[in-house]
Amino acid sequence: MQNFHLIEARYMGPTNTRGSRVKLVSARFEQSKSIPYDHTFNSAKDIAIDYLEKEGHAVVGSGEVGNHFVIVVAATDNKFKPLKEVKA
């Protein structure tokens, strides 16, 4: 049986000191990481998928929970890097 890792992607609007960003929240490790919002994409989900794939994660699916996106990443052989270990 294959293991999966769920990552929630949330859009975070701009503040007085920070621009728009996407917050990735790991369901497994209870960690989060914010990445800059890239306006060349259509949604926080697309930004999160692109970012995770560039970091070497195998994205196998996605979905929606409420108004947040959930990205499904293959986590075989415990090779998933926790978000805190992924460089920005």
Backbone as numpy.savetxt, mean C-alpha at the origin, in Angstrom:
# Nx Ny Nz CAx CAy CAz Cx Cy Cz
-1.06 -24.36 0.61 -1.89 -23.20 0.61 -1.00 -21.95 0.61
-1.33 -21.01 -0.23 -0.54 -19.78 -0.32 -0.99 -18.76 0.72
-0.04 -18.05 1.27 -0.33 -16.99 2.24 -0.43 -15.66 1.52
-1.27 -14.78 2.05 -1.43 -13.46 1.48 -1.29 -12.41 2.57
-0.95 -11.24 2.14 -0.79 -10.11 3.05 -1.73 -9.01 2.56
-2.52 -8.44 3.45 -3.45 -7.38 3.08 -2.89 -6.02 3.48
-2.92 -5.09 2.53 -2.46 -3.73 2.79 -3.57 -2.77 2.41
-3.96 -1.95 3.34 -5.00 -0.95 3.09 -4.34 0.31 2.54
-4.93 0.89 1.51 -4.43 2.13 0.92 -5.48 3.21 1.15
-5.07 4.29 1.81 -5.98 5.39 2.12 -5.44 6.69 1.53
-6.32 7.45 0.91 -5.94 8.77 0.43 -5.91 9.73 1.62
-4.84 10.51 1.72 -4.71 11.52 2.76 -4.58 12.88 2.06
-5.53 13.74 2.30 -5.54 15.05 1.67 -4.41 15.95 2.17
-4.18 17.04 1.47 -3.10 17.95 1.85 -3.43 18.69 3.14
-2.37 19.09 3.82 -2.49 19.92 5.02 -1.75 21.23 4.77
-1.62 22.05 5.78 -0.87 23.30 5.63 0.62 23.06 5.42
1.12 21.89 5.84 2.56 21.64 5.77 2.93 20.45 4.88
1.97 19.63 4.46 2.26 18.44 3.66 1.31 18.36 2.48
1.80 17.82 1.38 0.96 17.62 0.21 0.12 16.36 0.36
-0.69 16.07 -0.64 -1.50 14.85 -0.64 -0.59 13.64 -0.60
-1.07 12.58 0.00 -0.28 11.36 0.10 -1.20 10.15 0.20
-0.60 8.98 0.09 -1.31 7.72 0.25 -0.72 7.02 1.46
-1.56 6.61 2.36 -1.10 5.90 3.55 -1.33 4.42 3.34
-0.26 3.63 3.45 -0.34 2.18 3.36 -0.36 1.63 4.78
-1.34 0.79 5.07 -1.47 0.22 6.41 -1.42 -1.30 6.29
-0.45 -1.90 6.96 -0.27 -3.35 6.94 -1.20 -4.00 7.95
-2.04 -4.91 7.49 -2.92 -5.64 8.39 -2.15 -6.66 9.21
-1.07 -7.17 8.67 -0.29 -8.22 9.34 0.66 -7.67 10.40
1.37 -6.63 10.06 2.41 -6.12 10.95 1.97 -4.91 11.76
0.74 -4.43 11.55 0.23 -3.25 12.25 1.19 -2.08 12.12
1.65 -1.86 10.89 2.55 -0.76 10.58 1.93 0.07 9.47
2.42 1.28 9.32 1.95 2.11 8.23 3.11 2.89 7.62
2.89 3.35 6.41 3.89 4.13 5.70 3.15 5.08 4.77
3.55 6.33 4.74 2.95 7.31 3.83 3.87 7.53 2.65
3.27 7.57 1.46 4.03 7.84 0.23 3.38 9.03 -0.47
4.14 9.81 -1.20 3.58 10.98 -1.88 2.51 10.58 -2.90
1.50 11.41 -3.03 0.46 11.18 -4.04 1.02 11.54 -5.40
0.94 10.62 -6.34 1.44 10.84 -7.70 0.25 11.12 -8.60
0.12 12.34 -9.08 -1.05 12.75 -9.84 -1.10 12.17 -11.25
-0.10 11.39 -11.65 -0.17 10.72 -12.95 -1.07 9.49 -12.88
-1.44 9.06 -11.69 -2.32 7.91 -11.50 -3.74 8.38 -11.24
-4.69 7.46 -11.35 -6.11 7.78 -11.18 -6.61 7.65 -9.76
-5.89 6.92 -8.91 -6.42 6.68 -7.56 -5.31 6.27 -6.60
-5.64 6.30 -5.33 -4.71 5.84 -4.29 -4.37 4.37 -4.49
-5.35 3.59 -4.97 -5.11 2.17 -5.22 -4.02 1.98 -6.27
-4.12 2.71 -7.38 -3.13 2.58 -8.45 -1.74 3.01 -7.98
-1.68 4.05 -7.18 -0.40 4.51 -6.63 0.20 3.45 -5.72
-0.64 2.88 -4.84 -0.17 1.86 -3.91 0.32 0.62 -4.65
-0.41 0.17 -5.65 0.00 -1.01 -6.41 1.32 -0.76 -7.11
1.46 0.39 -7.77 2.71 0.72 -8.45 3.88 0.74 -7.47
3.68 1.38 -6.33 4.74 1.48 -5.32 5.15 0.09 -4.82
4.16 -0.74 -4.46 4.47 -2.06 -3.93 5.16 -2.95 -4.96
4.72 -2.88 -6.22 5.36 -3.67 -7.26 6.80 -3.22 -7.49
7.05 -1.92 -7.46 8.42 -1.42 -7.62 9.32 -1.85 -6.47
8.73 -2.11 -5.30 9.49 -2.57 -4.14 9.66 -4.09 -4.14
9.16 -4.76 -5.17 9.37 -6.19 -5.31 8.27 -7.08 -4.76
7.14 -6.52 -4.42 6.03 -7.31 -3.90 5.16 -7.81 -5.05
4.67 -9.03 -4.93 3.81 -9.62 -5.95 2.35 -9.31 -5.62
1.81 -8.30 -6.27 0.41 -7.92 -6.06 -0.46 -8.91 -6.83
-1.39 -9.56 -6.12 -2.23 -10.57 -6.76 -3.69 -10.15 -6.85
-4.05 -9.04 -6.24 -5.43 -8.60 -6.32 -5.67 -7.33 -5.51
-6.89 -6.82 -5.64 -7.26 -5.64 -4.87 -8.77 -5.62 -4.71
-9.24 -4.79 -3.81 -10.67 -4.66 -3.58 -10.94 -3.39 -2.80
-12.19 -3.22 -2.42 -12.59 -2.04 -1.65 -13.29 -2.47 -0.38
-12.98 -1.76 0.70 -13.67 -1.93 1.97 -14.09 -0.53 2.40
-15.38 -0.28 2.38 -15.85 1.07 2.67 -15.30 2.03 1.63
-14.65 3.09 2.08 -14.06 4.04 1.13 -12.53 3.91 1.06
-12.01 2.75 1.44 -10.58 2.47 1.36 -10.35 1.30 0.41
-9.15 1.23 -0.12 -8.76 0.13 -1.00 -7.94 -0.88 -0.21
-8.04 -2.14 -0.59 -7.23 -3.19 0.01 -6.44 -3.84 -1.11
-5.13 -3.93 -0.93 -4.24 -4.56 -1.89 -3.85 -5.92 -1.33
-3.94 -6.97 -2.15 -3.59 -8.32 -1.74 -2.22 -8.64 -2.32
-1.28 -8.99 -1.45 0.10 -9.26 -1.85 0.44 -10.69 -1.46
1.08 -11.42 -2.38 1.53 -12.77 -2.06 2.63 -12.68 -1.02
2.56 -13.54 -0.02 3.55 -13.52 1.07 4.07 -14.92 1.31
4.58 -15.56 0.28 5.07 -16.91 0.41 6.44 -16.94 1.05
6.70 -17.98 1.79 8.01 -18.20 2.42 8.46 -17.03 3.30
7.51 -16.31 3.87 7.82 -15.18 4.75 8.75 -14.17 4.11
8.64 -13.95 2.81 9.52 -13.02 2.10 8.95 -11.61 2.05
7.81 -11.39 2.66 7.22 -10.05 2.63 8.02 -9.12 3.52
8.44 -7.98 2.96 9.15 -6.99 3.75 8.13 -6.13 4.48
8.19 -6.04 5.80 7.28 -5.14 6.51 7.44 -3.72 5.98
6.38 -2.94 6.05 6.40 -1.57 5.50 7.50 -0.73 6.09
7.85 -0.93 7.36 8.89 -0.13 8.00 10.25 -0.40 7.37
10.42 -1.58 6.72 11.71 -1.91 6.10 11.79 -1.46 4.65
10.67 -0.98 4.09 10.64 -0.52 2.72 11.07 0.92 2.68
12.06 1.23 1.86 12.55 2.61 1.82 11.59 3.50 1.05
11.56 4.77 1.41 10.65 5.73 0.75 11.29 6.33 -0.47
